[in-house]
Amino acid sequence: MPLVGTKEMFKKAYEGGYAIGAFNVNNMEIVQGITEAAAELNSPVILQASAGARKYAKGPYLRHLVEAALEVNDIPIALHLDHGPDFETCKACIDDGFTSVMYDGSKYEFKENIKRTKEVVAYAHEHGVVVEAELGKLAGIEDDVKVAAHDAAYTQPEEVEEFVSETGVDSLAIAIGTSHGAFKFKPEQCTRNADGVLVPPELRFDILAEIEKKIPEFPIVLHGASSVIPKYVKIINANGGKLDDAVGIPEDQLRRAAKSAVCKINIDSDLRLAMTAGIREHFMAHPEHFDPRQYIADGRTYIKELVEHKIKDVLGSDGRADEIVALVNANK
């Protein structure tokens, strides 16, 4: 089937109490690992490209890789721009065939964010593309997005109704305690459990609940939602890496969020860790290898394993592809 937008995905996710995984892609093997896992589990999926990915791989390469995945896997796939910094970037992706874009105006004050987001929404909707925007500011580092902890700000529930109404956006990314990168929290922000493992502060579900009241049945998005899975961190560290005190968002909290108004959960750092774990492990076991197809394939294997786990145990989107296809076809 062709690329789809996210409206039908989010409608079904909201009604069904699950979330769609939005996985960042940078190369062929990552696209393959994600979509093979989704296809085997009959799950819809969002493949998203950040500014860093577009610089690295170029937009046309990414689009054609995703289109190739559609030829191999018969599942609904949306192609999404992650953290579009300006109108020009969003326009370029819309013109290049992306079905969804995120404009990130969170660095601006409230009224300016509304103004700039409206410009993107107007152009996108004219071209049948859906728009995600951000209100609040996440800490952490992801490609060109760098926000210090002291500059982070939770989303203010009293602002969301005006923002959504004035901009006309289709979904809203909020800040309730998630954070970009593999080092989401400093040790002093966490507690340690009996095994000495860092435990981060709980997400602000009270803010999420207030937002749900303000904009009922509206799709909410969580950025910075990688869990920094200990298995892959351990493999990396055991094979020459150094990721001490890397900590992410507990998966039980993400599952709880997926059962609420959160319809899209972004995952990037976990993919990077899985790929790196596979490659490091391969090189330590086979120092004589130099064929990229050998070691990158092991990274792809861990990518697929990770995505299967996320879909089944965190997102709850397994087996949901058919209902979305039916809704897409009904809306044609």
Sequence and secondary structure as in RCSB ss.txt:
>XXXX:A:sequence
MPLVGTKEMFKKAYEGGYAIGAFNVNNMEIVQGITEAAAELNSPVILQASAGARKYAKGPYLRHLVEAALEVNDI
PIALHLDHGPDFETCKACIDDGFTSVMYDGSKYEFKENIKRTKEVVAYAHEHGVVVEAELGKLAGIEDDVKVAAH
DAAYTQPEEVEEFVSETGVDSLAIAIGTSHGAFKFKPEQCTRNADGVLVPPELRFDILAEIEKKIPEFPIVLHGA
SSVIPKYVKIINANGGKLDDAVGIPEDQLRRAAKSAVCKINIDSDLRLAMTAGIREHFMAHPEHFDPRQYIADGR
TYIKELVEHKIKDVLGSDGRADEIVALVNANK
>XXXX:A:secstr
     SHHHHHHHHHHT  EEEEE  SHHHHHHHHHHHHHTT  EEEEE HHHHHHH HHHHHHHHHHHHHH  S
 EEEEEEEE SHHHHHHHHHTT SEEEE  TTS HHHHHHHHHHHHHHHHHTT EEEEEESB EEEETTEEE GG
G B   HHHHHHHHHHH  SEEEE SS EESSB S GGGSEE TTS EE     HHHHHHHHHHSTT  EEE S 
    HHHHHHHHHTT   TT B   HHHHHHHHTTTEEEEEE HHHHHHHHHHHHHHHHH TT   HHHHHHHHH
HHHHHHHHHIIIIII  TT HHHHHHHHHHT 
